[in-house]
Amino acid sequence: MPLLWTQKQDVGPPGRIFPAMTFDASRERVVLFGGQVAGAVNLRDTWSWDGADWTQVSDLGPSPRAGTAMAFDAGRERVVLLGGVADTGALGDTWEWDGADWTQVADTGPSARALHGLAYDAVREHVVLFGGGDSAGNLLDDTWAWDGTEWTQIADTGPTARYTHAMTFDVPGERLLVFGGVGGPAPQAELADTWAWDGAAWTEVAHFGPPAAMAPSAECDGYTVLLVGGGIATSSPIVPFGGTWQWNGQHWTERQNMGPPARMAAGLGFDSARNRYVQFGGAGAPPAGATDFPFLGDTWETFDPAPPSP
């Protein structure tokens, strides 16, 4: 059965790349923060999506940045944000969103970084961070946990150091998943490996499936993990990818995808209240004869997805 998408309104946040996006289950809204618009301008706006309309809910809080990451801490009912890159370089501050206001809650812990992964571990009940890149161009492979009070480093071995990877929590498998990104020895390249974190150690669980890609997006609907898009270095410049893959706990399967055009560096969230994946923005494929990536501002939702039987 193909995965069906429908395009929603295109009025709302300006088109952008590398926004942070997650679903706030307590307020039943998808939350989007920041990113970068054309001209390399970083943003600090906060928007919420209720399934019908985007509403800008704040322009205060974290400083302008792109390549930050957010996750919803279900135990504490807060959206957690860490790092990103500003005009002055990578950042290492931690903020929380309670549905009305941003509050800075830490400026110590993981080193400053951008284009990292952040996801809520529902079994261990903390937010987990992996990887990213710093202002000097160094790629990172450390793993940290946020308990609402402080960050604790919980691993310094596991996946190859990388950035622009996809990261989400695999609900049935009760573990975090990391896929792809850019890493490895110089010259760094797109990766196609899949790793799982079980709260104690990282384990490589697949090296077949989606093509090696930078800046794909991943989310879990409670049954399976969906991986959408990314950039593939099949030629120069990198070509945005339009494929969709599904993880069943053991391997990846490509889904027939009828929906959003190819893109990378987009926002993706799963609205569990409405049973919809929501995708926003990203960089699309350049028009014929052009080399600049268009910055997209379209919103798409999966159309009435039917979850598989447990």
C-alpha positions in Angstrom: 0.0 0.0 0.0 1.5 3.3 -1.0 2.1 6.0 1.6 -0.3 8.8 0.7 0.4 12.4 1.4 -1.7 15.5 1.0 -0.3 19.1 0.7 -1.7 21.5 3.2 -1.7 25.3 3.1 1.5 27.0 2.1 0.8 30.0 4.3 2.8 30.1 7.5 6.6 29.9 8.2 8.8 31.2 5.5 10.6 28.5 3.5 13.8 27.3 5.2 16.4 24.6 5.7 17.5 22.8 8.9 14.6 23.9 11.2 14.0 22.0 14.4 10.6 20.3 14.6 8.8 17.9 17.0 5.3 17.1 18.3 4.2 18.5 21.6 1.9 15.8 22.8 0.7 17.8 25.9 -0.5 20.7 23.7 -1.3 18.5 20.7 0.7 20.7 18.4 3.6 20.3 16.1 6.3 22.8 17.1 8.8 24.3 14.7 11.8 26.5 15.6 14.4 28.5 13.6 16.3 27.3 10.6 17.9 29.3 7.8 16.3 31.2 4.9 17.9 32.3 1.7 20.8 34.6 2.1 22.2 32.5 5.0 19.9 34.3 7.5 19.3 32.4 10.7 15.9 32.6 12.4 14.5 32.5 16.0 10.8 32.2 15.3 8.6 29.5 16.9 5.5 28.2 15.2 2.8 25.6 16.0 0.7 23.5 13.6 -2.7 22.3 14.7 -3.6 20.4 11.5 -5.2 23.3 9.8 -3.1 26.4 10.4 0.4 27.5 11.3 0.5 30.1 14.1 3.6 32.0 15.2 3.6 31.6 18.9 6.9 33.4 19.8 9.8 35.4 18.4 11.6 35.4 21.7 13.7 32.7 23.4 16.8 31.0 21.8 18.9 33.3 19.6 18.7 33.0 15.8 20.1 29.6 14.7 19.9 26.7 12.2 20.8 23.1 12.6 19.5 22.9 16.2 17.6 19.9 17.4 14.4 19.5 19.5 12.7 16.6 21.3 9.5 16.4 23.4 10.2 15.2 26.9 7.0 13.3 27.6 7.7 12.8 31.3 8.2 16.5 31.9 5.9 17.8 29.2 8.5 20.1 27.8 10.1 20.5 24.4 13.9 20.5 24.8 16.2 22.3 22.4 20.0 22.2 22.3 22.7 24.0 20.3 22.7 24.9 16.6 24.8 27.3 14.6 24.6 31.1 14.7 26.5 33.8 12.9 29.2 33.5 15.6 29.5 29.7 15.3 28.2 26.6 17.1 26.1 27.0 20.3 25.8 24.8 23.4 22.9 26.2 25.3 19.8 24.2 26.4 16.2 25.6 26.3 12.8 24.3 27.1 9.4 25.3 25.7 6.3 24.9 27.9 3.7 25.8 25.2 3.9 29.5 26.1 7.5 30.5 26.8 11.1 29.5 26.2 13.3 29.2 29.3 17.1 28.7 29.2 17.8 25.8 31.5 21.5 25.0 31.0 24.6 26.4 29.4 26.9 23.6 30.5 27.0 20.0 29.3 27.7 18.9 25.7 30.2 21.0 23.8 28.8 23.6 21.3 27.5 21.9 18.2 25.1 21.9 15.3 23.4 19.4 13.0 23.2 16.8 15.8 20.5 14.3 16.8 18.1 14.6 19.7 15.3 12.2 20.7 13.4 11.3 23.8 14.1 7.8 25.2 10.6 6.8 26.5 12.0 3.7 28.4 14.9 5.5 30.2 12.8 8.7 30.4 15.4 11.2 29.3 16.3 13.1 26.2 19.4 11.7 24.4 21.8 13.6 22.2 24.3 12.1 19.7 26.9 13.6 17.4 27.0 16.8 15.5 29.8 19.2 14.4 31.6 22.0 16.1 32.7 25.4 14.8 36.2 24.1 13.8 34.7 21.5 11.5 35.3 18.6 13.9 32.7 15.8 13.9 31.5 14.4 17.2 30.6 10.9 18.4 29.6 11.5 22.0 26.2 10.5 23.6 24.6 12.6 26.4 21.4 12.4 28.4 19.2 15.3 29.8 17.1 14.5 32.9 15.6 18.0 33.2 18.3 19.3 35.5 21.6 18.4 34.0 23.4 16.7 31.1 25.4 13.5 31.7 27.7 12.0 29.1 26.6 8.3 28.8 28.9 7.1 26.0 31.9 8.1 23.9 32.0 5.1 21.6 29.4 3.9 19.1 28.6 5.2 15.6 31.3 7.0 13.6 31.4 10.7 14.3 28.9 12.4 12.1 26.5 15.3 11.6 23.2 15.8 9.6 22.1 12.3 10.6 18.5 11.3 11.4 17.6 10.2 15.0 14.4 9.0 16.6 13.0 6.6 19.1 11.9 3.2 17.9 8.9 2.5 20.1 8.4 -1.2 19.5 12.2 -1.9 19.8 12.5 0.3 22.9 15.7 1.9 21.6 17.0 4.9 19.8 17.9 4.8 16.1 20.5 6.8 14.2 20.7 6.6 10.4 23.1 8.1 7.9 24.5 11.6 7.9 28.0 12.8 6.9 31.1 11.3 8.6 34.1 9.0 8.3 37.7 9.9 7.6 38.6 12.7 5.2 37.2 13.2 2.7 34.0 12.8 4.7 31.1 11.2 2.9 27.4 10.4 3.2 26.7 7.3 5.4 24.2 4.5 5.1 24.6 2.7 8.4 21.9 2.2 11.1 22.7 2.1 14.8 20.6 1.5 17.9 21.1 2.7 21.5 19.5 0.5 24.2 20.4 2.6 27.1 23.8 0.9 27.7 25.6 0.6 24.4 25.4 1.4 20.7 25.0 -1.5 18.2 25.1 -1.4 14.4 21.9 -3.0 13.4 21.9 -2.5 9.6 24.1 -1.4 6.8 21.7 -2.1 3.9 18.6 -0.1 3.1 18.2 3.6 2.3 21.0 5.0 0.2 23.8 6.9 1.9 22.4 10.3 2.6 22.9 13.6 4.5 20.1 15.4 6.3 17.3 12.8 6.0 14.3 13.0 8.4 13.0 10.2 10.7 10.1 9.8 13.0 8.2 6.9 14.7 4.4 6.5 14.7 4.4 4.1 17.6 4.6 1.0 15.3 7.3 1.7 12.7 10.0 4.3 12.0 9.7 6.3 8.8 12.7 7.8 7.1 12.1 10.5 4.4 14.3 12.2 2.0 17.9 13.4 2.4 20.8 14.4 0.1 22.7 11.9 -2.1 26.1 12.6 -3.5 25.5 10.8 -6.8 26.8 13.9 -8.6 27.8 17.5 -7.8 26.0 19.2 -6.3 24.3 16.9 -3.9 20.9 15.7 -5.2 17.9 15.8 -2.8 16.3 12.3 -2.5 12.5 11.7 -2.6 12.3 8.2 -1.3 10.6 6.9 1.9 11.8 3.9 3.9 10.2 2.0 6.8 12.1 0.2 9.6 10.4 -2.8 11.1 12.9 -3.5 13.9 15.2 -5.6 11.8 15.5 -4.1 8.3 14.5 -1.3 6.0 11.8 -1.6 3.3 11.2 1.1 0.7 7.7 2.4 0.6 6.0 3.6 -2.5 5.7 7.3 -1.9 3.1 9.6 -3.4 3.6 13.0 -2.0 6.2 15.6 -1.3 8.8 16.4 -3.9 12.4 15.3 -3.2 14.1 17.3 -0.4 16.7 17.3 2.3 17.1 19.3 5.6 13.4 19.3 6.2 11.4 19.2 9.4 9.4 16.0 10.3 7.1 15.2 13.2 4.4 12.7 14.0 1.2 14.1 15.3 0.0 11.2 17.5 -3.3 13.0 18.3 -4.3 13.1 14.7 -2.3 10.1 13.5 -0.4 12.0 10.8 3.2 12.5 9.8 3.8 16.2 9.2 6.7 17.5 7.0 7.7 21.1 6.5 10.3 22.9 4.3 13.8 21.8 3.4 15.9 22.2 0.3 14.4 21.0 -2.9 16.0 20.0 -6.2 17.4 22.9 -8.2 15.4 23.8 -11.4 16.9 22.6 -14.7 20.1 24.6 -15.4 20.3 26.0 -11.9 22.6 25.2 -9.1 20.9 26.9 -6.1 18.6 24.8 -3.9 15.2 26.3 -3.5 14.2 26.8 0.2 10.8 25.2 0.5 7.9 26.4 2.7 5.3 23.8 2.0 3.5 21.6 4.5 2.5 18.0 3.9 0.7 15.4 5.9 0.2 11.7 5.5 -3.3 10.9 4.6 -5.2 8.7 7.0 -2.3 6.2 7.6 -3.5 2.9 8.8 -1.1 1.5 11.5 -0.1 -2.2 11.0 -1.4 -4.8 13.4 0.9 -5.1 16.5 
